[in-house]
């Protein structure tokens, strides 16, 4: 499906709202090249998922995304919905996920992770620059990774309520000194500003 400008702008805006809540972390800018690679992988995931009960939500290879960082999201509804209809449905179900929200808010909002004791930001220890409880942190850390400067987003749908959302980031987050990678968690995942609370 063609990615709407409003959807893309909201993705960028919501990412940057979170990044602005972390010290010394500049906003992301939209990259057409990253949008293209993200869209290609979203289309691939949709194609591979047709006819299977599993959503087959798997990451692209480093080569396929040309070294970009990647966050993925999948949503399925049995009813046929347009994106606008899905937004109306989402508004009727508090704390469910819609639009660019899967790419950032599920990593911030504990209410969206009912099966887990913490959201990813709560899993992260800013002193040790690691997960303090063994739960995932990588989606959150990519969202706020300081040296990442660009983002691209792609969405694919089968027109029957199934959506794949892919976000690509450059330079990639969650990297450490090895080969061509550079940067560390303590250097790139900054503490939250005092009093910062992310709201939708």
N, C-alpha and C positions, 0 to 999 in steps of 0.2 A: 504494500500500500504506500502511496506517496506520504512522506512525513510532513505533517502540517507545520507551518512556521510557528504557530502558537504553541504547539506541543514542544517543539525544539527550544523555543525561547523559554518556556516554563522549566524545562529540564535544566537549562543553563542557569536560570535565575534561582531555582531551588538549590542546586549545587552550591552556588555562590553565597546564598543565604547562610548555609552551614559553614562554608569556608570562612566567611566573614566573622563567624563566632569563634574562630581559632586564631591565636596570636600569630602575627606576621605571615598570614596566609592570603595571598592574592587570589582574585577570582579567575575562573576559566573563561576562555574565549572559544567560540564555535569554529570548528575546522571542517571545511567541506570534504577534505580527504578522509578524515575520521568518520564523518557521516556516511560516506560511501562505503568504507570498510565495515562499519557497524551494520549498515543496511544489508550488505551482502551476507553477513553472517546470520542476521535475523531471518532473511529469506531462506538460507540454508537450513536453519533449525526448523522452520515451519515445514519445509519440503520433507525433511527427514522424519518429522513427527506424524505426518498424515498416515492414518491406518494403524497407528500404534496407541496403546493405552498409556504408555509412558510419554512424558513430554520431551524426553531426550535432550534435556537442558545441559549441554556440554560446552566447554570453552573451545574457542578456536585455537589453533596452534600459534606459537609465537611468530612463525613465518607468515601464516595467513593474515595476521593482523599487523604484520610488519613491526613487531616489537611494542605495540601499544598495550596499555593496560586495558582490562576488560571487566565490566560488570554485566550480569545477565538477570533477566526476570521473565517469568512465564505466568500467564493468567488464562484460565479457561472457564467459559460459561457455555452451558448447553444451548441457550437461546441465541438466535441470530441477533447481533447487536452492531450498530454503528458505533463509532468512537463517542459521538454525542450521547447516544443511548446508554452506553456503558458509564459515562460520567454521571448521568441522571441516576442510574442504578447504584453507583458507588456512593452518591450523596445520601442514599437512603439506608446505607449500612455503615454505621460509624466504625472507624478504625480499619476498614478494609482498604485495599490498595488500588490506586488508579493513576493513570497518566505517568508522569515522571517519578511519582512517589516511590515506586519500588526501587529506584536507583539511589535513593538517599534516605527516605524516612524509615524504611524498615530497619536500617542500620542505626537509627537514632531513637525510635519510639518503642519502648518495651511492650506497649499494648498491641503492637502488630506482630509480636513474637510470643504469642501466648504459650506455646509449647516449650519455650526456653526461659530460663530464669532472668536473663538480661538481654538487652539489645546490644549490638556490637560495640557501641561507644562505651557502654558500661562494662564490657569485657576488657577494655583496654586500660592498661596501667601506664600512665604518662611518665612515671618515674623510671620504671624498668623497660619501657618501650616494648611491651609484649602483652599477651593475654594473661590476665591474672588468674583465670579460672579454667583455661583449656578450651573455652568456647571461641568461635570464629571472630576474627577482627579484620580480615583482609578486604572485605567490601567497604567497610567504614574507612579504613586507612587509605584506600584508593581515592575515595571521595574527597578527603582533606589533604592528600599528599601535596606538600608544599611545592615541590619542583614540577608537578604536573601543571601545565599552562593551557592546554587545549582539550576540548571534548567534542565528540561526535556521537550522534544517537541514531539508531535505526529501529523501525517497528515493522513487524510482519504479522498479518492476520489472515485467517482462512475465511473471514466473513461470517463465521458461525460462533463467534465469541472466544476464539482462541487467539491469544496475542503473545508474541515474543518481543521483548525489548532488549536491545543491546546498546551499551555505552562503551566507547573507546576513548582512551586518554593518552596524551603524549605530553612530555615523556611519561613512561609508565611508572606507576607507583609500586610499592611492595617489592623493591629491588634492593640489593646490597652489593658491596664491592666484589665483583667477579666478572671477568671478561670485559664487555663493553658497558656493563651496568654500573651505576654509581648511586650513591646516596644511602642513607640509613634511616631507620624508623625514628630514632631520637632526633635526627636533624629535620625530618620531613613531616612528622605528625606532632603538631604544636598543641599545647594545652589550650583548653577553652578559656575564653575571656571571662573574667568575673561576672557572674550574673547572667551569662548567656543561656537562654532556653530556646530551643528550636520549636517553632509552632508552624503548622501547615498553613 
